[in-house]
Amino acid sequence: MTAETVKIECRNVSKIFKQRAGTVQIPVLDDISLRVLENEFLVIVGPGQCGKTTLLRIIAGFETPTAGHVLLDGKEISGPGPDRGMVFQKYTLFPWRTVMANVEMGLKLRGMAKKERREIAGHYIQLVGLQGFEKAYPHELSGGMKQRVGIARAYANDPKVLLLDEPFGQLDAQTRYLMEQETARIWSAEKKTVIFVTNSIDEAVYLADRIITLEGKLPGRVKSSYTVHLPRPREHIDKKFLELRHQITEETELLL
């Protein structure tokens, strides 16, 4: 494996949504081309309604592009698959299942034996810091803990690519910062290819190997790319952190 191994490639991806029996067309993405390297942590930044979630859903296989192609390991994506795991902004846990049962669900559906899937699920529950909560139900967990379960479930399925769609958008500021720290720690331990969508420049600079910004209006287009040359773990008050944050802020329509 080399630094040049391309895991995900979007080639001239465009998306148009049709409404009112096709009489109204809304262009959401226009000619998006980008590459994501193996084990890279790529963050896509843009304001609301710029098409970034739609792009992530196309990579996940939940939406099909109107034009263009998305490739995983050189093969075109034609629908959802276990090679991609997604963590959503809204909590998507089964409320009638425990933490353990939620994390092991994908493995169970694949027919894995109970003992093996419990060992795998237990490893990721521990990795996200939820040991001791294996028998808890979602209504007994905080928002940050629920997202930890979602991250553990996605990792447990061993996807090639992990997709995160503004996963901390519903959390308070303190919990959000804690989850950013945890996400960076887990990624350092597991080294997955990650595509993370956010509207926060701070979050992007804290997490990313590379940042892609989208224009602040529909249809979404790639505006800029920034390689983040900052050691981990990162500090928000570091001079180089602040300089990069300022640079991106000056060139986008986003708020800090």
C-alpha positions in Angstrom: 0.0 0.0 0.0 1.3 3.5 -0.8 0.1 7.0 -0.1 -1.2 7.2 -3.7 -3.7 4.3 -3.3 -7.0 5.7 -4.4 -9.9 4.3 -2.4 -12.9 6.4 -3.6 -13.1 8.4 -6.8 -15.9 10.7 -7.9 -15.8 11.4 -11.6 -17.8 14.4 -12.9 -20.7 13.6 -10.5 -23.9 15.7 -11.0 -27.3 15.3 -9.4 -30.6 16.8 -10.3 -33.7 16.2 -8.2 -37.1 16.2 -9.9 -40.3 17.4 -8.3 -43.9 17.7 -9.3 -43.9 14.7 -11.7 -40.6 15.9 -13.2 -41.8 19.4 -14.2 -39.5 21.0 -11.6 -35.8 20.2 -11.7 -33.4 21.2 -8.9 -29.7 20.9 -9.6 -28.0 19.8 -6.4 -24.4 18.8 -7.5 -22.5 19.9 -10.6 -19.5 18.2 -12.0 -17.9 17.0 -8.7 -14.6 15.3 -9.2 -12.4 14.2 -6.3 -10.2 11.4 -5.0 -10.0 9.9 -1.5 -6.8 8.0 -0.7 -6.7 4.8 1.4 -6.7 5.5 5.1 -7.2 9.2 4.5 -9.5 11.3 6.7 -11.2 13.6 4.2 -13.6 16.3 5.5 -16.1 18.0 3.1 -17.1 21.4 4.4 -20.0 23.5 3.3 -22.9 25.5 4.6 -26.5 24.1 4.7 -28.1 23.3 1.3 -24.9 23.1 -0.7 -25.3 19.4 -1.6 -22.7 17.8 0.7 -25.0 15.3 2.2 -26.3 14.3 -1.2 -22.7 13.7 -2.3 -22.2 11.5 0.7 -25.4 9.6 0.0 -24.3 9.0 -3.6 -21.0 7.5 -2.3 -23.0 5.4 0.1 -25.2 4.1 -2.7 -28.4 5.5 -1.3 -28.7 7.9 -4.3 -27.7 7.5 -7.9 -25.9 10.4 -9.7 -27.7 12.0 -12.7 -24.4 12.1 -14.4 -20.9 10.9 -13.6 -19.6 7.9 -11.7 -18.3 7.0 -8.2 -15.8 4.2 -7.9 -14.6 2.2 -4.9 -11.3 0.4 -5.5 -11.8 1.1 -9.2 -15.2 -0.5 -9.4 -18.4 1.6 -9.9 -20.7 1.9 -7.0 -24.2 0.8 -7.9 -26.0 0.7 -4.6 -25.4 0.3 -0.8 -23.0 -2.4 0.4 -21.2 -3.6 3.5 -17.9 -2.1 2.1 -19.3 1.3 3.2 -20.5 2.2 6.7 -22.5 5.3 7.4 -23.1 7.3 10.6 -26.0 9.7 10.3 -26.7 13.0 12.0 -29.8 11.6 13.6 -29.5 8.7 15.9 -30.4 5.6 14.0 -30.4 3.0 16.8 -33.0 0.3 17.4 -34.7 1.6 20.6 -35.8 -1.9 21.6 -32.2 -3.3 21.4 -29.4 -2.9 23.9 -26.0 -1.3 23.1 -24.5 -4.7 22.4 -27.4 -5.8 20.2 -27.2 -2.6 18.2 -23.5 -2.9 17.6 -23.6 -6.5 16.6 -26.7 -6.2 14.4 -24.8 -6.0 11.0 -22.7 -9.1 12.0 -25.9 -11.0 13.0 -27.6 -10.2 9.7 -24.5 -11.6 7.9 -25.0 -14.9 9.8 -21.9 -14.6 12.1 -21.9 -16.9 15.1 -23.0 -15.3 18.4 -19.7 -15.8 20.2 -17.6 -14.3 17.3 -19.9 -11.3 16.8 -20.0 -10.6 20.6 -16.2 -10.5 20.7 -16.1 -8.1 17.8 -18.9 -5.9 19.1 -17.3 -5.9 22.5 -14.0 -4.7 21.1 -15.6 -1.7 19.4 -17.8 -0.9 22.4 -14.6 -0.7 24.5 -12.9 1.3 21.8 -15.6 4.0 21.8 -15.5 4.1 25.6 -18.9 2.4 26.4 -17.7 -0.6 28.3 -20.2 -1.2 31.2 -23.1 0.0 29.0 -23.5 -3.2 26.9 -26.9 -3.9 28.4 -28.2 -0.3 28.3 -31.0 0.8 25.9 -30.8 3.9 23.8 -33.3 5.8 26.0 -30.8 5.4 28.8 -27.9 7.1 26.9 -26.9 10.7 26.3 -26.7 12.0 22.7 -23.0 11.6 22.7 -23.2 8.1 23.9 -25.8 7.2 21.2 -23.4 8.5 18.5 -20.6 6.4 20.0 -22.9 3.4 19.6 -23.5 4.4 15.9 -19.7 4.7 15.4 -19.0 1.3 17.1 -21.7 -0.3 14.9 -20.2 1.1 11.7 -16.7 0.0 12.7 -17.8 -3.5 13.8 -19.0 -4.2 10.2 -15.4 -3.6 9.0 -16.3 -1.4 6.1 -13.6 -0.3 3.6 -14.9 3.3 3.9 -16.6 5.1 6.8 -19.0 7.9 5.9 -20.1 10.4 8.6 -22.8 12.9 7.8 -22.6 15.8 10.4 -22.7 13.2 13.2 -22.2 15.7 16.0 -24.6 18.4 14.7 -27.2 17.8 17.4 -24.8 17.8 20.3 -24.0 20.6 22.7 -20.7 22.4 22.2 -18.8 20.6 25.0 -20.0 17.1 24.0 -19.3 17.9 20.3 -15.7 18.7 21.1 -15.4 15.6 23.2 -16.7 13.5 20.3 -14.3 15.1 17.9 -11.4 14.1 20.2 -12.8 10.6 20.4 -13.3 10.3 16.6 -9.6 11.4 16.0 -8.5 8.8 18.6 -10.5 6.0 17.1 -9.4 6.8 13.6 -5.7 6.8 14.7 -6.3 3.4 16.3 -8.2 1.8 13.3 -6.9 3.7 10.3 -10.0 3.5 8.1 -10.7 5.6 5.0 -13.1 8.3 6.3 -15.2 10.8 4.5 -16.7 13.3 7.1 -19.2 16.0 6.2 -19.6 19.1 8.3 -20.4 22.8 8.2 -17.8 23.6 10.9 -14.4 24.8 9.8 -13.0 24.2 13.3 -14.2 20.6 13.2 -12.7 20.1 9.8 -9.3 21.5 10.7 -9.2 19.4 13.9 -10.0 16.1 12.2 -8.9 16.2 8.6 -5.9 15.1 6.6 -7.4 17.1 3.8 -10.3 19.5 3.5 -12.6 19.9 0.5 -14.8 23.0 0.5 -18.0 23.3 -1.5 -19.5 26.5 -2.8 -22.2 27.9 -0.6 -25.1 27.6 -3.0 -26.8 25.0 -5.2 -25.7 23.3 -7.3 -22.7 22.3 -5.1 -19.3 22.5 -6.8 -15.9 21.9 -5.4 -14.3 25.2 -4.5 -11.0 24.5 -2.8 -8.8 21.8 -1.3 -6.5 22.1 1.7 -3.9 19.6 2.9 -3.7 19.8 6.7 0.0 19.6 7.8 -0.7 19.6 11.5 0.5 16.9 14.0 -2.1 15.0 16.0 -3.5 15.5 18.6 -4.3 19.0 17.6 -5.0 22.1 19.7 -7.5 24.8 18.6 -5.2 27.5 20.0 -2.1 26.4 18.0 -0.8 29.2 15.7 -0.9 27.0 12.6 -4.4 25.7 13.4 -5.6 29.3 13.7 -3.9 30.4 10.5 -5.5 27.6 8.5 -8.9 28.2 10.0 -8.6 31.9 9.1 -7.5 31.1 5.5 -10.5 28.8 4.9 -12.9 31.2 6.6 -11.6 34.1 4.4 -12.2 32.0 1.2 -15.6 30.6 2.1 -19.0 31.7 3.2 -18.9 29.7 6.4 -18.9 30.9 10.0 -16.3 29.7 12.5 
